[in-house]
Amino acid sequence: MKEFDPLGLDHIVLRVSDQEAAQRFYIDVLGCTLDHVNARISLVQLRFGEQLIDLLPGRPSAEGLDHFCLSIRCADLGGAVALPPRP
């Protein structure tokens, strides 16, 4: 039984030591557009096609992937959450 349908990658959050330089790279080199800025949490959100790349400041020891979010379609989200983890 299929509990949900995968739709794709919604967003990825990266920790970067130089947020301004990273933003310039993603906009100037990769063609992202600025989608949103949340100054309260120092978040810069960039649009890359249908997906988002979020940039958060990070110390050199914590640089890299913070998290990613997969988008799904699910008629019974509570039932899907209650599923046992799969290896």
C-alpha positions, 0 to 999 in steps of 0.5 A: 500500500502506498501511503503518499506520493512523492512530489519532489524536493521542496527546499534545502538549507545550507549553512555558510560562513559568508552569506553575502558571497554565497548569495552572490554566487547563487544569483550571479553564477547559478541564476537564482532569484531572491525570494525572501529575506527573514532578518530575524533569523538571518535567513536568505531564501533563493528561488532555483526553478520550483525549488528553494535554496535557503542560506543561513549563517554558520560557523566553519565547524558547522558549515554545510547541509542544515536540512532538506525538505521533501514534498509529498501528497498524502490523503492521510498524513497522520497515518503516514507519520505513524508508519514504522521507520523503514531501514 
